[in-house]
Amino acid sequence: MSSRDARFDGQFITGVHSTGIYCRPSCPAMTPKPGNVSFYLTAAAAHEAGLRACKRCLPDAVPGSPAWNIRDDLAARAMRLIGDGTVEREGVPGLAHRLGYTSRHLTRVLVAEVGAGPLALARAHRAQTARVLLTSTDLPVTDVAFAAGFGSVRQFNDTIATVYERTPSALRAGARVEAGGDPDAGTGSRISLLLPARAPFDGQGLLDFLGVRAVTGVERSTPAGYERTLRLPHGWARLHLALAGTIEAPAIACTARLHSLADLAPLVSRVRRLCDLDADAQAIDLVLAGDPVLAGSVHRTPGIRVPGSLDPEETLFRALLGQQVSVAAARTSLGRLSAALGTAVDAVEPDSDPEHTDAPHLLFPTAADIADNGRDVLRGPAARIETIISVARALASGDLVLDIGESRDDLQARLTALPGIGPWTAGYVAMRVLGSPDILLTSDLALRQGAGRLGLPDAAKDLAAHGGVWAPWRSYAGMHLWRAAGGPRPTGPEVTGGNGASPLR
């Protein structure tokens, strides 16, 4: 805090009791006396201590904490679900049920671990969502209130006044004066937001990863970025992602058209997870560069990210269809499946070019659609088709649940218990859906090829043994190995790393 180190913004909060405010660690204000300061893991804990957000540094306008992906305990799983809006949709009992505990026990654990219960955490999350909408869009205040998840305008006004010590209108006006505001950022159901990332950030590599695997009709890569359709709790959305910010303060510009504004908070949460924006990139690179054999790749591609998932079920089907085939073959299979069973989005962007037949206009098929009709569309080995159909049936019936609130061990065990799903698929899904940072898929041929290109062991057993030095960031090391397999053979640390597609499905 004394050094105003921005690396820790979002990882903890400093509460100054003499002034009654809480700040990000890098706040430029005068450093207070140590006796007047308390440290909190969450804004909600600071609220519970009677503190309000600093008007100068806006402590919630930063990347989120990476701890909720690194940790896999009950508190971390609950934080992932709260960020996705589970409390707003299902209440605390619904959150507790999904985690397998009573509401009372869950509250006790969260208060002990992060300083606030689920209601207070959800309230802080709503306040942060409302601040983003107020400062970056021109949505009417009433729309902002309900889009952020508040049950009434009065509740919204009271919360904003308590957290920010301003009225919603004053908060919006102050941000416009300070930052210049974009009058076209939010009109109707079209929202444009700037989502900060923790530097360094290999954003182009991430967008290239997504773009080269884009399924026709559902996704596409554009010169400006990446766009796709997706399902959200209250309806469909169409989004476009592009690079923004600076090298020191990178960000993703997210423009979305939502069927329901109530889905804004889940959308932001899922895009942040897709782009791995909250990763502690400097800490990861420091560990990985400590291996002399991997140091060159880290030097060429600092801030590499592990792409997440917008839809866990879709990610599982993509993994099943992508096993043991090329990226192009997997795209063909997924495109055929989407064209036959996908759902057409019932609105078209006004600025969409009708000449582009690959513009996203389909929602990826649901598990029920694949269970009922997938056998007529799928091609390939009978055993793989049978696995896909049986998985679709299990998902559609509720016998199999994929959820960001799962623990890694439970999710992998549940998947490998199904016929036709092995450790590679289970590990890949856990890495993408949960953001698990320490999974090294040594059974993957492309990953081993990349290891060989970098001068690492290319036998699964030997690579697994060597990879122990990369813990707890083996998922990120795997991304370096896939990158090496998809690009030209590196010749030294001075060579600029390419953005070639990795063979990862």
N, C-alpha and C positions, 0 to 999 in steps of 0.2 A: 504493500500500500504506500509506504514512504517513497519508493522509487517510481510510483505511478506506472507500473508495468502492465501494459494493455493485454499481455498474454493471459492474464488471469481474469479479465472481464468476463462475466458470465459464469465463472467457476466458483466464485464466492462473492458475498456482498459485505460491505463495511457499514455498520450502523454507528452513527455519531450521536450519543445520547444528549450531549450538551446543546445540540442544535435540533434534535428530533428528526433528523433525516438519515436516509441510507443512500450509499453511493456505489458506483463501480470502483474497483481498485485504482483505476487510472484517472480518477476525477482530479482536475487541476486545482481544486480548492486547497487552501492551506492545510497541511497535515495536522490533525488534532492531537491532543494529548492522549497517550495510550490508555490511560484510565477511563477515558470517555468513549472508548471504542469497543464494540462487540462485533464478532464476525458470524455471518449466517450463510447457510447453503442456498437458501431460497428467498425470493422477495416476500413470499407469504409469511415466513418466519419473522422478517423485519416488520411486516404489518402487524403481526401478533404482538410484537414488542412495542407497538404504538408509534412506529416510525413512518415517515412519508418519503416518497421518492424525491431525489435531488432534481431540481428544475434545470440545473446546469449540465449535468452529465447524463441524465436519463438512463439510469442503471439497467433498465430492461431493454434498451435499444442496442443490444449486443448479441453475439452468438450465445446459444444456450450451453448448459453444462454438459460436457462429454461423459460425466459420471454415470448417467442413466443407461448408457450402452456398455460402458466398461463393467459396471456392477450388474449382477444377475440375481440379486436378492429381492425380497418382497417389496422393499421401498422403491428400488429402481424400476421394477416391473410396474408398480403402481404409478410412478411418475411418467412412464411412457404412455400409459393409458389415459392419465389425466391430461397430458399434453394433446392427446388425440380427441379430447372432448367427451370422454366416456361419462363423466359425472353429469355434464349438461344433458346427455341423452338418456342415461339410465339411473342417475342418482348414485349416492354412495352405496346403497344396497346392491345395485347392479355392478358397480365396480368391485365390491368385496366378493360378490358371487363369482365373477369372472376370474378372480385371483384365488378362489377357494378358501376364503377365510370369512369370519364374521366382521361386520362393520366395526364393532367395538375393538376387536383385535387389530384390524387394519389401521384404525385411527391411532391406537396406542403406539404401533410400530412407526408410523409416519411422524408423529410428534417427537418420538425419541430420536429418529434418524435424521429428519430434515427440519424439525422445528415447527411443524404445522400439520394439522389434520387435512383430510381430503377436501372438505368444504372450503377451508381457507386457501388451499393450494389452487383449487378450481377458480375461486374468486380472484386470486392474483392473476391467473392465466387469462380470465375474461378481461380484467383491467388492462393487461398488456395488449391483448388483441384490439380492444377499443382504442387504446392510444395509437396503435399503428393505423387504424382506420381513420381516426380523427386527423392525424397529422399527414396522411399520404393520400387521402381521397376527399372528394366533395360530397360523399353520401350524406343525406339528411341525418341529423343526430338520432332521430328515432330509429332509422334503419341501422345505424351503427350499434345502437343498444341491443337490438335483437340479433344482429349478425354476430356480435361478440358473445352471445349466449345468455344475456341477462333476461330475467323473467318479466321485468317491467322497466319503464323509463325512470321511475323514481329510484329503484334499486341501482340502476346505472348511474344516475346523477350522484347518489350518496357515495357509491364506491369511488368514482372518479375524484370527488371532492376529498375523500379520506386519503386516497393513495397519492394523489398529485397536488392536493391543496389548490385546485383550480376547478372552475366549471368546465364542462366539455367544450363550450364555445371558446373560452379563454385558452384552453389547451391547444385547440386547433389554431386560433389566431396567433398565439405565440410561436408555434412551429412554422407558420407561414412567414412570419416576419424574420425568423432566424434562418430558415432554409430556403425560402423562396417559393415553396409549395408548387405543386403541379395541378393546375385546375382541371386537367383532363384525366387525372389518375384514377378516379372512380366515378363512373356514370352508369346508372342503372345497375345491372348485374355484372358489369365489366370492372375488374379490379386490377390495379397495377401496384405492386409492392416491391420494395428493395429488401432482400433477405441477406443480412450480413453473414460472412464466413470468417473463420479464424485463419489468419495467414500463417504460413504460405498456403496457397490454394491452387491445385492443378485443375482449374475449372475447365479449360479446353479439353484436357484429357478425359474428364468426366463426361462432357457433352459428346465427345467423339465416341466414347464407349456406348452411350445410349443411342446415338444416331446410327451407328453401324449395325445395330441390332433392331432398328425400328421396324415394326410390323406394319405392312401396308394396310391402310384404312384406320389403324389405331394410333400410329405414331408416324412422325417423319422428321428427318433432319433438314434444316434450312440453313442458308448462309448466315442467318442471324442467330441461330441456336437450335432448339429442339422443341417440338410441340407434340401434344397427344391429347386423347380423351381419357377420362377415368370415371369410375363410379365413386360417389361419396355417400355418406349416410342418408342424405335427403334428396339425392338426385345426381345428375351427371355434371361434369365440368369439362371444359376444354382449356388447356393451359399452354403457355409458351414460356420457355426459359432461355435466358441469354446471360452472358457475362456482363458484369458491371463493377463499379467501384475502381479501386486502384490496387497496385501490388501490395501496398502496406495495409489497405483496408478493402479487401475483395468482397464481392457480393454477387448474388444472383438476382437478376431482374425477373420477376414472375408476373406475367399478365394472364389473367384468368377470366373466363366467362362462366358464371355459376348458375345452375338451375335454381339454387336456393342459397341466399346469403348466409343462412344458418350453417353452411358447410365451410365457411371461410377458415375458421380455426383448425378443423381437421385438415383442410387443404394445405395450410401453411406448415403444420406439423409434419405432414407426409412429404412435402417437397423438401423440407429441411433434412429429413431422414434420407430421401432419395439421393440428395446431393452431399450428404455427410458433412453438412456445414458446421456442425458443432465439434468436429474432431479436434483434438489438441495436436495440431500438425507439428509444431516445433518439438514437442515431447516425443512424438512418434519418430520423426526424422532423426532425432538425437540418438535414440536406441538403435535404429536400423543402420545408421551410418557408423555405429560402433563396430560393425562387422566389416573388416577391410574389403571383403569380396563384394559386399552389397553397397559399399559407400559410393562407388561411382554412379550407380543407378539413382541413388538418393540425391546425389549432387546434380545429376541431369534433370531429375523430375522431383523437385521439392514439393511437399504438400500433396502427395498422391492421395486419392480418396477411394474408399470402398463404396461403390454405388449401392444404394438401399433399394427399397421397394415401396411402390405406391399401393399395391394390392397383393397381399400375401398369397392368395389363391392363384392369381395370375402368375406370380413368380414360380410357384410349384409346377404349374403346367408347362411353363417355358423351360424349366429345368428338365422335366421329363421328356419333352419333345426335342431338347437340345443335346441329350446324351449321345455320345459316340457318332455325332454328325457334325458337319461344318456349320459355321455361322450362317452361310448362305442357305444351306439346306434347312436349317432350323427356321429361318425367316420364311422360307417358302411354305413349310408345313403350318406355321403359325398364321401366316396370311390366309392360307386356304381355310383354316379353321375359323378365323375371324370373319371372312367373307361369307361363309355358309351359316354361321351360328351367332355372329355378333349382332348387337342391337344398334340400330341407327339412332344417332343423336338427333333430337327433334328440333334443333335450331342450327343455323349456319352463321358463322362469323360474317358480319357485313363486309369486312375487308378480305374475305377469302377469295382466291382466284378460282373460278369455276373450271378453268382449263386444267388445273392441277388435280388429276383424279386421285393422287395419293394423299390429298389433304385429309387429316384425321376426321372421320365422320362416323366411326363405329366404336362401340364399347366392346371390350374383350368379352368373349362368351362367359356366361356364368357356369358354375359347376353343374347346376341343374341342366342347363342347355347341353353341356358336353355329355353328361350321364345319359340323357334321353336320346341324343342324336349324333354323338361323336363317332360312334362306330361306322356310320355311313360316310364320314368325312375323312377320318384319319387314315393314313397310309403308313406302311412299314411293317416291322416284325409283329406277328400276332401277340407275342408275349408283352411287348411294349404297349400295344393298343389295349390289351386287357388290363394292364396296370393303370393306364390313364383312366379308363372307364371306371375301374373299381375305386380309384382315388376320388373321381368326380362324384360317384355315388356316396362315398363316405362323407365328403364335404357337404353335399346337398342335404343329406339326412341329419347332419349334425354329429355324426359319430366321430368325425375328424374336425378339429377346430384349429385354425392357424391364427395366431393372435400375437401382437407385439407385447402382450402381457405375459407370455410364456417364458419359462426359463429355458436356457439353451439345452440342458440335459433332457428335460421333459419333451421339448419339441423334437429333438433328434430321436429319442427313444420311441415316440409316438409314430414318427415317420418310418423308421426302420422296421417297425413291427408290421408294416403293410407289405404284402408280397410285391416284389419287383422294385422296391426302393432300398438302395444301399447307402453306405456311409457317405459317398460323394454327394449324392442328392440331398441327404439330410444336412450335411455340413454346409453345402452351398446355400440352401434355403435359410438356415440359421444365420449365416453370415449376411445375407441380403435382407431378410425380414427383421431380425432382431438387432442388426448392426453389431453382431459379436465380433470383437476386434482380434481374437486370438485363434483363428481357425486356418490351418494350412492343409490344403487339399492335395496331399502328396500323391494320391492315386491318379490325379489328372495328368494326362500325357503332355498337354501343352505347357502346363506349369513346369514339368520336369525338363521339357525342351528349353524353356526359358532359363531354368537354373543352369543347364549345361552351357548355354550361351554366355552366361555371366561368370562361368568358371566354378560353379557350385556343384555339389554331388547331384547326379541326375537319377540315381536309384531311389525309390520311394523310402526305403528304410534309412539310408544314409542321409537323405535330404531332411527327413523328419528329425534325425538326431542333430544335424547341424542347425536346424531351425529353432532349436531350443534357445539359442542366444537372442532370437528376435522377440521372445515373449516379453510383454503381453500383446504384441502388435503383429502377430504372424499373418493375420488377414491382409494387412497392408504390405507386408513382405511378399505375399502371394501376388498382389497386384503388380509389384515390380517385376516378378518373374513372368507373369502373363504379358506385361508390356514388352519385356525383352523377347519373348517368343513371337510377338506379332510385328516387331520392327526389325530394322537392320541390326546385324551383329555389332554390339558396342566395341570400340577399339581403344577407348580410354575416357577418363573423366572429363576431358575437354570437349568431347563430342556432344552436340546438342541432342537431347532426347527427342525422338519423334512422337507423334500422336497416332501412330498406327494402331489399328484395331487389335486388341488382344483376342486370343481364341476362346476366352471365357464365354460361355453361353449367355 
